[in-house]
Amino acid sequence: MASLSCSAADLIPLLGGTATNTTAVADYICSRFDTIAAKLSDTTYAIDSTYLLFSAYLVFAMQLGFAMLCAGSVRAKNTMNIMLTNVLDAAAGAISYYLFGFALAFGSPSNGFIGRHFFGLKDFPLPSFDYSYFIYQWAFAIAAAGITSGSIAERTQFVAYLIYSSFLTGFVYPVVSHWFWSSDGWASPARSNGDLLFGSGVIDFAGSGVVHMVGGIAGLWGALIEGPRIGRFDRTGRSIALRGHSASLVVLGTFLLWFGWYGFNPGSFLKILIPYGESGGYYGQWSAIGRTAVTTTLSGCTAGLTTLFSKRLLDGHWNVTDVCNGLLGGFAAITAGCAVVEPWAAIVCGFVAAWVLIGCNKLAERVKYDDPLEAAQLHGGCGAWGLLFAGLFATEKYVREVYGGPSDRPYGLFMGGGGKLLGAQIIQIIVVCGWVTVTMGPLFYALHKLKLLRISSGDEMAGMDLTRHGGFAYVYNEDDELSFKPGLPLGKVEPTDSHHNSPPVAEATV
């Protein structure tokens, strides 16, 4: 953006008149210009900060979407438990990210591996980022923790949630985000010293790898170490569906997550008032933000429709829960390349993401892996595909607009940009899987050995709402006391015989 500046020495020859008067007039005019320039600068900061805060609020609203999705995907007897874990992700994550997480992620200047400044937001804010940036990044951190909670739902002790959520948001996730999003990160596409991985760095614009793969791989290890829920597989190894109790909550959660994704992906630009080229034109970062919203929408919708028809062909029915998971898989996949691909490419992304999710679910059944929300398959599998997709379809024009850099910067393989970017994307998949495995895997294993991970079989059969949280989430009867009983009273009325006036059969408890 061109600067608004004024020099008295430049104005004096243009004004004419006596030297004294001319100088005074020039100084006065320039002082007015300086005031206007300062106001415009303040306005720019305010608009960008407001945009980022609004995006942070959208991303935080995704926690409500996670809560509704999780609640609808588990059985009614575990609703209070899964809702509490979602609240815990936000609350515990806020403290750990404030104390350690933000500093480890963005504490610049630092080395390529980990940040080392701003613990407890000390010496904050800076011209490079303000408090709104912290709120935005915290919302991302707790999203990763929310993904993991879905994988280990219905059988995990509450203390395990406390421990893993704080560790994930305070250490594991921040280190990964430092690698790929900090200006000092070893694989960052915007590294300040210009030494980019393969001349490109990794393009993970809004976090297919940083957020979704981290949460998904962490959930994978938690669910593997815990083992499947009781009754998920019979003695012969055949899969038995333990369906969630409310498709309505699943749909509500999906729409809330969809809404929040417009802060997740377009909001990752962080600023909106940046022109591309000369100021005063219609095209700028605001256009790129709109395009990112379009690619996000197209990928999710394509994945949802592909899942709908594919599951109809495979299973013989139209399943709204499957469609919702397909939508979310498309969103998770496009998150990496949403800002650097054409809208038509987003349709390809969503189509493939749907089949990646279906394939991962088939594989999970085959190896007897139990994930109540398909979180590892959806976020881990589709997130990995999203990284590969960006390495294949990123366009030269959009990569330069978003990331800048040299004119020969690599871009998507299928778009003529060579294989360097794709190589960087593959490196990210490998290191994210490795890092989460060596950190979260031992943590879950230690909790398992200390008998802090899984609840007892008796508690699992009765439901954690009753055994761990004082009662059920729903009042099934007008008598509140009955809501604390494991049996659900149901009145059963037999068909009336036309020749006899038989009284109704007494209540049965199930």
Protein Blocks (a to p, Z undefined) as FASTA:
>chain_A
ZZddddfklmmmmngpjfklmmmmmmmmmmmmmmmmmmmmmmmmmmmmmmmmmmmmmmmm
mmmmmmmmmmmmpcfklmmmmmmmmmmmmmmmmmmmmmmmmmmmmmccddfkbccehihh
iaiacfkbcfklmmmmmmmmmmmmmmmmmmmgoiacfklmmmmmmmmmmmmmmmmmmmmm
mmkbfkbckbfklpaghhlopadfnopmmmmmmmmmmmmmmmmmnopaehkacfkopacd
dddfblklmmmmmmmmmmmmmmmmmmmnopabbcehjehiabdfklmmmmmmmmmmmmmm
mmmmmmmmmmmmmnopacfklmmmmmmmmmmmmmmmmmmccfklmmmmmmmmmmmmmmmm
mmmmmnopacfkommmmmmmmmmmmmmmmmmmocfklmmmmngpafklccdfklonajml
mmmmmmmmmmmmmmmmmmmmmmmmmmmmnopmbccfklmmnopklmmnopafbdfbfblk
lmmpfbdcddddddddfkbccdddddddZZ
